[in-house]
């Protein structure tokens, strides 16, 4: 199937003038990458992907130290209700963090200290 640009250049698609006012959004700020671990795993995962380089990245805090999540993956595994959002666990060598609904795999991160199960991100 021909792409939109190809079809436009062939004259098969006519441009349509914009109606109404133009929209715009403010400049992205570093704090836009702040994770709320009460969100769903999918929301957090989408934020991690959205603020990947060249943006500063997705982050939370472990105590007073920033914890940056550079790559994540959805696990589809529900977390037990006794586990609080932001709690870190390691299962079979895979680090994960509890989101509001399920576990989110943390595939690449920046923290500067060793991870330990039971640590909590905020």
C-alpha positions in Angstrom: 0.0 0.0 0.0 1.3 3.4 -0.9 2.1 5.8 1.9 0.2 9.1 2.5 3.1 11.2 1.0 3.2 9.1 -2.1 -0.5 9.3 -2.6 -0.4 13.1 -2.0 2.4 13.5 -4.6 0.3 11.5 -7.1 -2.6 13.9 -6.5 -4.7 11.2 -5.0 -5.1 13.1 -1.7 -6.1 16.8 -1.5 -5.0 18.9 1.4 -7.7 20.1 3.8 -7.4 23.5 5.4 -7.3 23.6 9.2 -10.5 24.9 10.9 -10.5 26.5 14.3 -7.6 27.8 16.3 -4.2 26.2 16.3 -3.3 24.2 19.4 0.0 24.3 21.3 1.5 22.8 24.4 4.1 24.2 26.8 7.7 23.2 26.6 8.5 19.9 28.3 10.1 20.2 31.8 12.2 17.7 33.7 9.4 17.3 36.3 7.1 16.0 33.5 9.0 12.7 33.9 8.1 12.2 37.6 6.4 8.8 38.1 3.4 8.3 40.4 3.6 4.6 41.3 -0.1 4.6 42.1 -0.7 4.8 38.3 -1.3 1.6 36.3 1.7 -0.3 35.0 0.8 0.7 31.5 0.6 4.4 32.4 4.1 4.2 34.0 5.5 2.2 31.1 4.1 4.7 28.6 5.7 7.6 30.5 9.1 5.8 30.6 8.9 5.4 26.8 7.7 9.0 26.3 10.4 10.7 28.2 13.3 8.5 27.0 16.3 10.3 25.5 16.8 13.0 24.4 14.5 13.9 27.3 15.8 13.5 30.9 13.8 10.4 31.6 11.2 9.0 34.1 12.1 9.2 37.7 11.0 8.7 41.3 12.8 8.8 44.6 14.2 6.1 46.9 14.4 8.0 50.1 16.1 11.3 49.0 18.0 9.8 46.1 16.6 10.0 42.5 15.9 6.7 40.8 15.7 6.9 37.0 13.9 4.3 35.0 15.3 4.1 31.5 13.5 1.0 30.2 10.6 -1.0 31.5 8.3 -3.8 30.3 4.8 -4.8 31.2 4.6 -8.1 33.0 0.8 -8.7 33.1 1.2 -10.0 36.6 -1.1 -8.7 39.3 0.5 -7.6 42.5 -0.8 -8.8 45.9 -3.0 -6.2 47.6 -0.5 -6.2 50.6 2.2 -4.8 48.3 2.3 -1.0 48.2 2.8 0.9 44.9 6.5 1.7 44.5 7.8 -1.4 46.3 10.7 -3.1 44.6 11.0 -6.9 44.2 13.2 -9.3 42.4 11.8 -12.5 41.0 14.0 -14.9 39.2 16.7 -12.2 38.7 14.2 -9.7 37.2 13.8 -6.4 39.1 10.3 -5.1 39.2 8.3 -2.3 40.9 4.7 -2.5 42.1 2.4 -0.1 40.2 -1.1 0.6 41.2 -2.4 -2.5 39.5 0.4 -4.9 38.7 4.2 -5.4 38.5 6.2 -3.4 36.1 9.6 -4.9 35.0 12.5 -2.5 35.4 14.9 -3.4 32.6 17.4 -0.5 32.8 17.7 2.1 35.6 20.1 4.6 37.1 20.4 4.8 40.9 24.0 4.6 42.0 23.3 2.1 44.8 22.5 -1.6 44.9 18.8 -2.5 44.7 17.3 -4.5 47.5 13.9 -6.2 47.5 11.5 -4.2 49.8 12.9 -0.8 48.9 10.2 1.7 48.1 10.1 4.3 45.3 7.9 7.4 45.6 
